[in-house]
């Protein structure tokens, strides 16, 4: 094949690459122009835009704040997490010697780590010191508290329930209390709360999408004549759709930023009282917040919801606008 025949092919490939490069440059340029123009249009109406951002921020802040509250509750419950302990309240007919004999017998079991005997006199003295009712308790004719055995099973033992059932059937024991039962109830309640937050968050997210869709619909109606002209000169639906998608993005990002600020303000407002309350209980617990990554994620979620709402609105209303 001659050089003259190869030259048109090279020129044709080069021309195609040039056209593709020009198309890509034009596509990127229109994206930049659409992003800047849509942001300028949003900022041209600061009051209405701020109201929209505030509404979106409140809708996004509610599930975010509840999630942060649950995370703090879980962190607090983890501090209370300890090996399960059985409190054995002995019958009133059991003497101190019999109680100590039962303690020694239980201590020999392989599934029990430790057994502590608390006499009724020691329990009354401790209750008197902690309750502040020492004068009232001194007037009692007899000690109403029973002897108690505090039984700690081996860590990781799976036989706590079986041990509970066995000890409950002992006639020398009036009542057996599993001290970890309340923590299990708390964990179950937290799981239920997470489901509630998830359901509430889903409803609010749907509300955010609908709010943004209605906002974009109004923007489309206000620019109906401009859209008709663009379609008359051959503008595609994608070309017309692009500025409105960026408008939804800016509204969503602003709503996410407002939500992060609202959550941070609420945590700052509650942080001082929570810290003082924790100090009264000799705890160094502090409220945890969203953090930088959590705030950025909230802004990102807002932007994605803004895009989703704008896409739904544009897809529905743009096809109804056609040149006559």
Secondary structure as the mmCIF struct_conf table of DSSP 4:
data_model
#
loop_
_struct_conf.conf_type_id
_struct_conf.id
_struct_conf.beg_label_comp_id
_struct_conf.beg_label_asym_id
_struct_conf.beg_label_seq_id
_struct_conf.end_label_comp_id
_struct_conf.end_label_asym_id
_struct_conf.end_label_seq_id
HELX_RH_AL_P HELX_RH_AL_P1 UNK A 3 UNK A 43
TURN_TY1_P TURN_TY1_P1 UNK A 44 UNK A 45
HELX_RH_AL_P HELX_RH_AL_P2 UNK A 46 UNK A 80
STRN STRN1 UNK A 85 UNK A 90
TURN_TY1_P TURN_TY1_P2 UNK A 92 UNK A 93
HELX_RH_AL_P HELX_RH_AL_P3 UNK A 96 UNK A 107
TURN_TY1_P TURN_TY1_P3 UNK A 108 UNK A 108
TURN_TY1_P TURN_TY1_P4 UNK A 110 UNK A 111
STRN STRN2 UNK A 112 UNK A 118
HELX_RH_AL_P HELX_RH_AL_P4 UNK A 120 UNK A 131
BEND BEND1 UNK A 132 UNK A 132
HELX_RH_AL_P HELX_RH_AL_P5 UNK A 134 UNK A 138
TURN_TY1_P TURN_TY1_P5 UNK A 139 UNK A 139
BEND BEND2 UNK A 141 UNK A 142
HELX_LH_PP_P HELX_LH_PP_P1 UNK A 145 UNK A 147
STRN STRN3 UNK A 148 UNK A 153
HELX_LH_PP_P HELX_LH_PP_P2 UNK A 154 UNK A 154
TURN_TY1_P TURN_TY1_P6 UNK A 155 UNK A 156
BEND BEND3 UNK A 158 UNK A 158
HELX_RH_AL_P HELX_RH_AL_P6 UNK A 160 UNK A 168
TURN_TY1_P TURN_TY1_P7 UNK A 169 UNK A 169
TURN_TY1_P TURN_TY1_P8 UNK A 171 UNK A 172
STRN STRN4 UNK A 173 UNK A 178
TURN_TY1_P TURN_TY1_P9 UNK A 179 UNK A 180
HELX_RH_AL_P HELX_RH_AL_P7 UNK A 181 UNK A 222
TURN_TY1_P TURN_TY1_P10 UNK A 223 UNK A 223
HELX_RH_AL_P HELX_RH_AL_P8 UNK A 224 UNK A 232
TURN_TY1_P TURN_TY1_P11 UNK A 233 UNK A 234
HELX_RH_AL_P HELX_RH_AL_P9 UNK A 237 UNK A 280
TURN_TY1_P TURN_TY1_P12 UNK A 281 UNK A 282
HELX_RH_AL_P HELX_RH_AL_P10 UNK A 291 UNK A 317
HELX_RH_3T_P HELX_RH_3T_P1 UNK A 318 UNK A 320
#
